[in-house]
Amino acid sequence: MAEIAVVAVLKAKTGKEDALEEALGRLVSPSRKDDGCISYDLHRNFDDRSVFIFYERWESKESLDQHLAQPHFTAFGEKAGELLDGPSDVKILEILS
């Protein structure tokens, strides 16, 4: 299976920007240690400080699926509803070059 990339865009509820940044930041270190993680980087939109973007690279879709089942990720999912302004926009991409 080929490497894949993930682009995830998350928008904080008004007044929850700092709390979302903190919660997302706690995902970075353990996620980088997950089997199959090549890179896992968190970004914040320069023009709209309520928007956060993950850019991730994984060895395979199976690696990503294992990451999504990890306790550090599922714990975020349990509190995401109180922090996010709607569902995340997640794209799983085949890397072509």
N, C-alpha and C positions, 0 to 999 in steps of 0.2 A: 504494500500500500504506500502511496506517495505522501510526502509531507503535505500538511494543510495549514492554512492560516485562518484566524478568526478575527473579525472586527466586530466589536460589541459597543453600541452607543447607548448610554444610560443618562437619563435626565433626572435631576433631583427635584423633589417638591420644593416649592418656595419656602425658604427658611431652613431647609434640610441640607443645603449644599455642603456645609462643613461636616455634618454627620455622615453624609454619603461618601465624601472624600476619605474620611477616616475608615469607614467600613470597607471601602474598596481597597484602600492602602493595606489593610490587614490581609488581603488575599494574595498580595504579590509574592512575598517571601515563601510561604508554603507552596504556592502554585509553581514557582520556579523549581521547587524540589520534586514535584510530581514526575513520575516516570514518563518519559516521552516529551517533556517540555523542552523546547529549543529556546523560546523567548516568551516573556510575559510582561508586557509594558503597559502601564497606566498613563493616560494623557488627560489633560483638561483643556477644553476649548478656550482659546485665547479671547474670543469675542463674546462668548456666552458661558460664564463661569458656572452655570448649573449643569453643563454637559460634560460628561466624562467618556473617554473612549479607551477601550482595551484593544491592543494589537497583540495577537498571540501567534506563535508558530508551534506546531505539534508534529511529532514524527509520523502520526497516523490518526485517523478518525477514532480508532480504538483507544489511543492515548488520551484524546480529548474526552471521550466517554468516561474513562476511568477518573479523570480529573473532576468531571461534573458530579461524580458520586462521592468525592472526598468530603470528610466532615467539615473542613474549612470552607468549602464551597456551599454545601447544603446549609450550613449555619447562616451564611449570608442570605440565602434564598428565603429563610424563615423570617428575616426582618426587612427584606427588600420592599415589601408592600408599604411600609410606613415611611420609606425614604424616597422611593421612585415615583416620578410623575408619569405613570403609564408603563406599559411593558417595554423592556429593552429591545433594541433593534439589533439582532445578531445575525451576522453573515458568516457562513462557513465556506471557505474558498479553496479551490484547487490551485496550487501554486504552479504556474506555467513557466516562469523564468526566474 
